[in-house]
């Protein structure tokens, strides 16, 4: 069976979860990024080497980049694309020269991911992240006041959103707005609503077809370089996997993944299989997808979401929720023909135990103890699957 390398995400020296803690979780590899480098700039080899050596001194290995961000000009197909492609390729070459061979990226317009509650209390007292379509409609309609937003939310949802928004005082509204627009992991941009409006305006006239064309152009420019230096590219699915704020989503289903892999049909062009993102759509058959794409899955984010009939979902424990994690991993291992190890990490752990007392010191979605619990559960699941094979 294929070895799944056990990993943990680390946001750098400012991460409240230090590398020493990550090593104690039992992880052997790290997913990290150079968040200090502006989007679109090339990553210097010296900065990559410094980060790699720092991780290795802690007894771990940097095996996956999470992520090399794609500049918004590439997504919109505007600006100096030749320079941006050259810088991205330089980053890939410098990473490969330092022995880092897996690069995760996403092609989500404007917002990398969306939740409406960063600290939703579960019945056992643990805290989760949640997406509520009513609350998101309130943001879209009443905070952002996006033109034509009414067309994207059913009448019943609009009515509930109006009542909920009216019940918030000014400080609560501001906290809610910040929770929506200031959750770029590892980066604090201090965006305003006007900033979001300006970013959205750049996508006027860009639908799913145009966004796919822009992704295809990007892949045609970088996959040959990635392949030449041994880099595996892993596109992350949309989170959530459906349109938001009038923006197209093109990495949400199995058919989307098929289309992306066919754009440049080379082994280097692959997927980051996030069970939480794909799993937030009830019509995605995750075990079937894990088997179908096994040889083009270059990294995995293993987390679980609990779907509700009203369209909301929240992060669940790694082995509970709406996704059958055992079936997903079993299907992946059975179908994978490559013997290359695939790095995975537990994602979006619950805030539990001592971490409940330090919410201000936790990156949203990335508490230490909840992710460690998830890693231990998945490790046990892997041992059971191997033993029964």
Helices and strands as residue ranges (DSSP letters): E 4-9, H 19-24, E 29-32, H 45-57, E 61-66, H 72-76, H 81-97, E 102-106, E 117-121, E 127-131, H 133-138, I 139-143, G 149-152, H 155-166, H 170-181, H 193-201, H 208-228, E 232-236, H 254-263, E 269-274, H 275-278, H 286-292, G 294-296, E 297-302, E 304-307, E 313-316, H 325-335, E 342-346, G 353-361, H 368-388
